[in-house]
Amino acid sequence: VTFEALIHLLQQSKIHVTGISTNERSVESGHIFVSIPSVLPENNTLNARLSYLNKIETHNVSVIVSDLPESIPKNQNIIYCHVSNSLEALWQLSNTIYKNPSHSLTIVGITGTCGKTSTSYLIESILTAAKVKSCLIGTNKIHI
């Protein structure tokens, strides 16, 4: 199917999807698997990527999204969607399936040379004191 058709099917709840995966270790039955090129050259050859997709087919995924036109699944129960950019497809699928979670978030970015960590702790403290739900993600701490 085309990517636009896949998005339409998802929006109309015509496909039962339980999540999105990009890695064989986290893929589950009912997931959409998005094939992303590897950063390792030996894993990014056509044969290596096709072999990897063959393994993914055994996990009973609902959909495979890939930039490889040759990777049409052998399993007729899997919907295959060819895209030109799998990372962009992953972003759009995530927004569709998870209902644009970033639309309900306020993000504060802190840049500069000195004091970023201290400033982030101070802002988190102020938000917590004001009973505003927040999380802190930094190089030395993730607090949710």
TAHU-V625773 format. One record per backbone hydrogen bond with DSSP energy under -0.5 kcal/mol. NH is the residue of the N-H (numbers start at 0). CO is the residue of the C=O. Records with the same first field share a line. If there is no record, write none. Layout:
NH=CO / CO
//
This chain:
5=1
6=2
7=3
8=4
9=5
10=6
11=7
12=9
13=8
14=8
16=14
17=29
18=29
20=31
25=22
26=22
29=59
30=27
31=18
32=30 / 62
33=20 / 31
34=32 / 64
35=33
40=38
42=39
43=39 / 40
48=44
49=45
50=46
51=47
52=48
53=49
54=50
55=51
56=52
57=53 / 54
58=55
59=56
61=30
62=30
63=78
64=32
65=80
68=66
70=67
75=73
77=74
78=61
80=63
81=0
82=65
88=84
89=85
90=86
91=87
92=88
93=89
94=90
95=91
96=92
97=93
98=95
99=94
102=99
103=100
104=101
106=104
108=106
110=108
118=114
119=115
120=116
121=117
122=118
123=119
124=120
125=121
126=122
127=123
128=124
129=125
130=127
131=126
132=130
135=142
137=135 / 140
142=135
//
